[in-house]
Amino acid sequence: MIIITPPAAEQIRESARQQQADPEAVCLRLAARLGENGAIEYGMGFDDKADGDLEVAAGGVRVLISPASVELLAGATLDYVEINPGELRFIFINPNDPSHKAPGPGR
């Protein structure tokens, strides 16, 4: 369904600890919707499970996805990367996103 890389999972657990929550008990909600330009827009945060949510374990993290986001997030990867020196950020790598550019041969 969704992949959470080890660096992303560790940062999620660290964020839970900073909020004085049990990293093993909290659920991370991932959300996705199509933006006006056709690209997928993402949201994430700690949340409680709601009726109809899909709950999956990814990278040792409990993830909640609403039915409206399931199709858009299928096959996506959540990573935590250094964009520029000292600038770390969560990114989604999603083959369902029209703006996603998969590396081609020789890249």
C-alpha positions as a Markdown table, in Angstrom:
| # | Residue | x | y | z |
|---|---|---|---|---|
| 1 | Met | 0.0 | 0.0 | 0.0 |
| 2 | Ile | 2.5 | 2.7 | 1.2 |
| 3 | Ile | 6.2 | 2.5 | 2.1 |
| 4 | Ile | 7.8 | 4.5 | 4.9 |
| 5 | Thr | 11.5 | 4.6 | 4.7 |
| 6 | Pro | 13.6 | 4.0 | 7.8 |
| 7 | Pro | 14.7 | 7.7 | 8.0 |
| 8 | Ala | 11.0 | 8.8 | 7.7 |
| 9 | Ala | 9.9 | 6.3 | 10.3 |
| 10 | Glu | 12.6 | 7.4 | 12.8 |
| 11 | Gln | 11.6 | 11.1 | 12.3 |
| 12 | Ile | 7.9 | 10.2 | 12.8 |
| 13 | Arg | 8.8 | 8.4 | 16.1 |
| 14 | Glu | 10.9 | 11.4 | 17.2 |
| 15 | Ser | 8.1 | 13.8 | 16.5 |
| 16 | Ala | 5.8 | 11.6 | 18.6 |
| 17 | Arg | 8.3 | 11.6 | 21.4 |
| 18 | Gln | 8.6 | 15.4 | 21.2 |
| 19 | Gln | 4.8 | 15.6 | 21.6 |
| 20 | Gln | 5.2 | 13.3 | 24.6 |
| 21 | Ala | 3.2 | 10.5 | 22.9 |
| 22 | Asp | 4.1 | 6.9 | 22.8 |
| 23 | Pro | 5.7 | 6.4 | 19.4 |
| 24 | Glu | 4.4 | 2.8 | 19.3 |
| 25 | Ala | 0.8 | 3.8 | 20.0 |
| 26 | Val | 0.3 | 6.9 | 17.9 |
| 27 | Cys | -1.2 | 6.8 | 14.4 |
| 28 | Leu | 0.0 | 8.9 | 11.5 |
| 29 | Arg | -2.7 | 10.0 | 9.2 |
| 30 | Leu | -1.7 | 10.5 | 5.6 |
| 31 | Ala | -4.0 | 12.4 | 3.2 |
| 32 | Ala | -3.9 | 13.1 | -0.5 |
| 33 | Arg | -6.1 | 15.0 | -2.9 |
| 34 | Leu | -5.9 | 16.3 | -6.4 |
| 35 | Gly | -4.9 | 19.9 | -6.5 |
| 36 | Glu | -6.2 | 22.5 | -9.0 |
| 37 | Asn | -3.2 | 21.9 | -11.2 |
| 38 | Gly | -3.7 | 18.2 | -11.3 |
| 39 | Ala | -0.8 | 17.3 | -9.0 |
| 40 | Ile | -1.4 | 15.5 | -5.8 |
| 41 | Glu | -1.3 | 17.6 | -2.6 |
| 42 | Tyr | -0.4 | 15.8 | 0.7 |
| 43 | Gly | -1.1 | 16.2 | 4.3 |
| 44 | Met | 0.0 | 14.3 | 7.4 |
| 45 | Gly | -0.3 | 14.4 | 11.2 |
| 46 | Phe | -1.0 | 12.4 | 14.2 |
| 47 | Asp | -4.7 | 11.4 | 14.6 |
| 48 | Asp | -7.2 | 8.9 | 16.0 |
| 49 | Lys | -8.8 | 6.3 | 13.8 |
| 50 | Ala | -12.1 | 7.1 | 12.3 |
| 51 | Asp | -14.8 | 4.8 | 10.9 |
| 52 | Gly | -13.8 | 3.7 | 7.4 |
| 53 | Asp | -10.1 | 4.4 | 7.8 |
| 54 | Leu | -7.6 | 2.0 | 6.4 |
| 55 | Glu | -5.0 | 1.2 | 9.0 |
| 56 | Val | -1.7 | -0.3 | 7.8 |
| 57 | Ala | 1.7 | -0.8 | 9.3 |
| 58 | Ala | 4.5 | 0.7 | 7.3 |
| 59 | Gly | 8.1 | 1.0 | 8.5 |
| 60 | Gly | 7.0 | 0.2 | 12.0 |
| 61 | Val | 4.5 | 3.1 | 12.0 |
| 62 | Arg | 0.8 | 2.8 | 12.3 |
| 63 | Val | -0.7 | 4.7 | 9.3 |
| 64 | Leu | -4.3 | 5.8 | 8.8 |
| 65 | Ile | -5.7 | 6.6 | 5.4 |
| 66 | Ser | -9.2 | 7.8 | 4.7 |
| 67 | Pro | -11.1 | 6.0 | 1.9 |
| 68 | Ala | -10.8 | 9.2 | -0.2 |
| 69 | Ser | -7.0 | 9.0 | -0.2 |
| 70 | Val | -6.4 | 5.3 | -0.6 |
| 71 | Glu | -6.3 | 5.2 | -4.4 |
| 72 | Leu | -4.1 | 8.3 | -4.6 |
| 73 | Leu | -1.6 | 6.9 | -2.0 |
| 74 | Ala | -1.4 | 3.3 | -3.4 |
| 75 | Gly | 2.2 | 2.5 | -4.1 |
| 76 | Ala | 3.6 | 5.8 | -2.7 |
| 77 | Thr | 6.7 | 6.1 | -0.6 |
| 78 | Leu | 7.2 | 8.6 | 2.3 |
| 79 | Asp | 10.8 | 9.5 | 2.8 |
| 80 | Tyr | 12.7 | 12.0 | 5.0 |
| 81 | Val | 15.6 | 13.6 | 3.0 |
| 82 | Glu | 18.1 | 16.4 | 3.1 |
| 83 | Ile | 17.0 | 18.8 | 0.4 |
| 84 | Asn | 19.8 | 21.2 | 1.0 |
| 85 | Pro | 22.6 | 21.1 | 3.6 |
| 86 | Gly | 20.8 | 21.2 | 7.0 |
| 87 | Glu | 17.3 | 21.3 | 5.4 |
| 88 | Leu | 15.5 | 18.0 | 6.1 |
| 89 | Arg | 12.0 | 17.4 | 4.8 |
| 90 | Phe | 9.4 | 14.7 | 4.3 |
| 91 | Ile | 8.8 | 14.0 | 0.6 |
| 92 | Phe | 6.3 | 11.7 | -1.2 |
| 93 | Ile | 7.5 | 9.7 | -4.1 |
| 94 | Asn | 4.2 | 8.7 | -5.8 |
| 95 | Pro | 3.8 | 7.0 | -9.2 |
| 96 | Asn | 0.1 | 8.1 | -9.1 |
| 97 | Asp | 1.1 | 11.7 | -9.2 |
| 98 | Pro | 1.1 | 13.2 | -12.7 |
| 99 | Ser | 4.0 | 15.5 | -11.6 |
| 100 | His | 6.1 | 12.5 | -10.4 |
| 101 | Lys | 9.0 | 12.0 | -12.7 |
| 102 | Ala | 10.3 | 8.4 | -12.4 |
| 103 | Pro | 14.0 | 8.1 | -13.3 |
| 104 | Gly | 14.5 | 6.8 | -16.8 |
| 105 | Pro | 17.3 | 4.6 | -18.1 |
| 106 | Gly | 20.7 | 6.1 | -17.5 |
| 107 | Arg | 19.6 | 8.6 | -14.8 |
